[in-house]
Structures are given as C-alpha cells and as structure tokens.
Amino acid sequence: MDHDIHEHHEKAAHHHDEAAKHHREAAKHHKSGHHEKAAHHSKVAHGHSLHATDHHHHASKKHAEHHG
C-alpha cells in the first residue's frame, strides 16, 4: 500500500515538473512571436497538470484508506 502511495506522489511530481518545462517553452515561444508553438506547449503543459492532479487524488485516496 505504501508503495502505491509513494508511486502516486512521484508520478504527480514528475508531471508537475513536465508541466513547468512546457509552460517555460510556451512563454519563450510567445515572447518570440511563435504563437502556434506557444499554444502547443501550453496544451501539453495542461495535460501534464491534469495527470499530476489525477495522481494527487489517487495518493490522497490511498492515504485516507490507509490512515483513515
């Protein structure tokens, strides 16, 4: 059980890191006027954010089941 919780936290952190990278890329492309590339990276960042949130919810649920 604890391994599952750990994995969800690790995966959430990974997706947050990936989202941050893509947000930075989007900002860079936006600043240089490459709006299509900026939009692409923004969408990818959003997808990673959704995955991070999903893993966060799974970890929270596992915590509640294990400790609640």
PyMOL commands that place a pseudoatom at each C-alpha (Angstrom):
pseudoatom trace, name=CA, resn=MET, resi=1, chain=A, elem=C, hetatm=0, pos=[0.000, 0.000, 0.000]
pseudoatom trace, name=CA, resn=ASP, resi=2, chain=A, elem=C, hetatm=0, pos=[2.719, 2.477, 0.966]
pseudoatom trace, name=CA, resn=HIS, resi=3, chain=A, elem=C, hetatm=0, pos=[4.497, 1.712, -2.306]
pseudoatom trace, name=CA, resn=ASP, resi=4, chain=A, elem=C, hetatm=0, pos=[1.366, 2.724, -4.253]
pseudoatom trace, name=CA, resn=ILE, resi=5, chain=A, elem=C, hetatm=0, pos=[1.142, 5.993, -2.345]
pseudoatom trace, name=CA, resn=HIS, resi=6, chain=A, elem=C, hetatm=0, pos=[4.826, 6.693, -2.961]
pseudoatom trace, name=CA, resn=GLU, resi=7, chain=A, elem=C, hetatm=0, pos=[4.434, 5.977, -6.688]
pseudoatom trace, name=CA, resn=HIS, resi=8, chain=A, elem=C, hetatm=0, pos=[1.468, 8.346, -6.996]
pseudoatom trace, name=CA, resn=HIS, resi=9, chain=A, elem=C, hetatm=0, pos=[3.427, 11.122, -5.271]
pseudoatom trace, name=CA, resn=GLU, resi=10, chain=A, elem=C, hetatm=0, pos=[6.434, 10.502, -7.527]
pseudoatom trace, name=CA, resn=LYS, resi=11, chain=A, elem=C, hetatm=0, pos=[4.285, 10.496, -10.660]
pseudoatom trace, name=CA, resn=ALA, resi=12, chain=A, elem=C, hetatm=0, pos=[2.490, 13.666, -9.578]
pseudoatom trace, name=CA, resn=ALA, resi=13, chain=A, elem=C, hetatm=0, pos=[5.845, 15.377, -9.023]
pseudoatom trace, name=CA, resn=HIS, resi=14, chain=A, elem=C, hetatm=0, pos=[7.083, 14.202, -12.416]
pseudoatom trace, name=CA, resn=HIS, resi=15, chain=A, elem=C, hetatm=0, pos=[4.030, 15.600, -14.194]
pseudoatom trace, name=CA, resn=HIS, resi=16, chain=A, elem=C, hetatm=0, pos=[4.320, 18.911, -12.319]
pseudoatom trace, name=CA, resn=ASP, resi=17, chain=A, elem=C, hetatm=0, pos=[7.952, 19.147, -13.460]
pseudoatom trace, name=CA, resn=GLU, resi=18, chain=A, elem=C, hetatm=0, pos=[6.993, 18.373, -17.054]
pseudoatom trace, name=CA, resn=ALA, resi=19, chain=A, elem=C, hetatm=0, pos=[4.181, 20.929, -16.952]
pseudoatom trace, name=CA, resn=ALA, resi=20, chain=A, elem=C, hetatm=0, pos=[6.613, 23.575, -15.718]
pseudoatom trace, name=CA, resn=LYS, resi=21, chain=A, elem=C, hetatm=0, pos=[9.029, 22.797, -18.570]
pseudoatom trace, name=CA, resn=HIS, resi=22, chain=A, elem=C, hetatm=0, pos=[6.275, 23.180, -21.147]
pseudoatom trace, name=CA, resn=HIS, resi=23, chain=A, elem=C, hetatm=0, pos=[5.000, 26.394, -19.571]
pseudoatom trace, name=CA, resn=ARG, resi=24, chain=A, elem=C, hetatm=0, pos=[8.519, 27.819, -19.862]
pseudoatom trace, name=CA, resn=GLU, resi=25, chain=A, elem=C, hetatm=0, pos=[8.690, 26.731, -23.505]
pseudoatom trace, name=CA, resn=ALA, resi=26, chain=A, elem=C, hetatm=0, pos=[5.289, 28.310, -24.157]
pseudoatom trace, name=CA, resn=ALA, resi=27, chain=A, elem=C, hetatm=0, pos=[6.451, 31.577, -22.596]
pseudoatom trace, name=CA, resn=LYS, resi=28, chain=A, elem=C, hetatm=0, pos=[9.644, 31.561, -24.675]
pseudoatom trace, name=CA, resn=HIS, resi=29, chain=A, elem=C, hetatm=0, pos=[7.752, 30.927, -27.924]
pseudoatom trace, name=CA, resn=HIS, resi=30, chain=A, elem=C, hetatm=0, pos=[5.107, 33.508, -27.089]
pseudoatom trace, name=CA, resn=LYS, resi=31, chain=A, elem=C, hetatm=0, pos=[7.739, 36.150, -26.413]
pseudoatom trace, name=CA, resn=SER, resi=32, chain=A, elem=C, hetatm=0, pos=[9.415, 35.460, -29.768]
pseudoatom trace, name=CA, resn=GLY, resi=33, chain=A, elem=C, hetatm=0, pos=[6.083, 35.621, -31.611]
pseudoatom trace, name=CA, resn=HIS, resi=34, chain=A, elem=C, hetatm=0, pos=[5.736, 31.898, -32.331]
pseudoatom trace, name=CA, resn=HIS, resi=35, chain=A, elem=C, hetatm=0, pos=[2.172, 31.667, -31.101]
pseudoatom trace, name=CA, resn=GLU, resi=36, chain=A, elem=C, hetatm=0, pos=[1.343, 28.268, -32.602]
pseudoatom trace, name=CA, resn=LYS, resi=37, chain=A, elem=C, hetatm=0, pos=[4.322, 26.702, -30.832]
pseudoatom trace, name=CA, resn=ALA, resi=38, chain=A, elem=C, hetatm=0, pos=[3.354, 28.526, -27.642]
pseudoatom trace, name=CA, resn=ALA, resi=39, chain=A, elem=C, hetatm=0, pos=[-0.182, 27.161, -27.875]
pseudoatom trace, name=CA, resn=HIS, resi=40, chain=A, elem=C, hetatm=0, pos=[1.135, 23.635, -28.428]
pseudoatom trace, name=CA, resn=HIS, resi=41, chain=A, elem=C, hetatm=0, pos=[3.357, 23.766, -25.337]
pseudoatom trace, name=CA, resn=SER, resi=42, chain=A, elem=C, hetatm=0, pos=[0.560, 25.308, -23.327]
pseudoatom trace, name=CA, resn=LYS, resi=43, chain=A, elem=C, hetatm=0, pos=[-1.741, 22.399, -24.214]
pseudoatom trace, name=CA, resn=VAL, resi=44, chain=A, elem=C, hetatm=0, pos=[0.937, 19.842, -23.372]
pseudoatom trace, name=CA, resn=ALA, resi=45, chain=A, elem=C, hetatm=0, pos=[1.529, 21.600, -20.031]
pseudoatom trace, name=CA, resn=HIS, resi=46, chain=A, elem=C, hetatm=0, pos=[-2.183, 21.456, -19.296]
pseudoatom trace, name=CA, resn=GLY, resi=47, chain=A, elem=C, hetatm=0, pos=[-2.225, 17.714, -19.994]
pseudoatom trace, name=CA, resn=HIS, resi=48, chain=A, elem=C, hetatm=0, pos=[0.645, 17.153, -17.564]
pseudoatom trace, name=CA, resn=SER, resi=49, chain=A, elem=C, hetatm=0, pos=[-1.164, 19.245, -14.966]
pseudoatom trace, name=CA, resn=LEU, resi=50, chain=A, elem=C, hetatm=0, pos=[-4.234, 17.053, -15.326]
pseudoatom trace, name=CA, resn=HIS, resi=51, chain=A, elem=C, hetatm=0, pos=[-2.145, 13.910, -14.889]
pseudoatom trace, name=CA, resn=ALA, resi=52, chain=A, elem=C, hetatm=0, pos=[-0.471, 15.394, -11.808]
pseudoatom trace, name=CA, resn=THR, resi=53, chain=A, elem=C, hetatm=0, pos=[-3.849, 16.226, -10.307]
pseudoatom trace, name=CA, resn=ASP, resi=54, chain=A, elem=C, hetatm=0, pos=[-5.085, 12.707, -11.015]
pseudoatom trace, name=CA, resn=HIS, resi=55, chain=A, elem=C, hetatm=0, pos=[-2.092, 11.156, -9.239]
pseudoatom trace, name=CA, resn=HIS, resi=56, chain=A, elem=C, hetatm=0, pos=[-2.564, 13.570, -6.352]
pseudoatom trace, name=CA, resn=HIS, resi=57, chain=A, elem=C, hetatm=0, pos=[-6.169, 12.428, -5.964]
pseudoatom trace, name=CA, resn=HIS, resi=58, chain=A, elem=C, hetatm=0, pos=[-5.154, 8.758, -6.073]
pseudoatom trace, name=CA, resn=ALA, resi=59, chain=A, elem=C, hetatm=0, pos=[-2.477, 9.350, -3.426]
pseudoatom trace, name=CA, resn=SER, resi=60, chain=A, elem=C, hetatm=0, pos=[-4.950, 11.235, -1.230]
pseudoatom trace, name=CA, resn=LYS, resi=61, chain=A, elem=C, hetatm=0, pos=[-7.499, 8.462, -1.566]
pseudoatom trace, name=CA, resn=LYS, resi=62, chain=A, elem=C, hetatm=0, pos=[-4.886, 5.831, -0.657]
pseudoatom trace, name=CA, resn=HIS, resi=63, chain=A, elem=C, hetatm=0, pos=[-3.832, 7.925, 2.363]
pseudoatom trace, name=CA, resn=ALA, resi=64, chain=A, elem=C, hetatm=0, pos=[-7.426, 8.107, 3.546]
pseudoatom trace, name=CA, resn=GLU, resi=65, chain=A, elem=C, hetatm=0, pos=[-7.932, 4.368, 3.106]
pseudoatom trace, name=CA, resn=HIS, resi=66, chain=A, elem=C, hetatm=0, pos=[-4.663, 3.519, 4.820]
pseudoatom trace, name=CA, resn=HIS, resi=67, chain=A, elem=C, hetatm=0, pos=[-4.766, 6.028, 7.666]
pseudoatom trace, name=CA, resn=GLY, resi=68, chain=A, elem=C, hetatm=0, pos=[-8.438, 6.857, 7.946]
for i in range(1, 68): cmd.bond("trace and resi %d" % i, "trace and resi %d" % (i + 1))
show_as sticks, trace
zoom trace
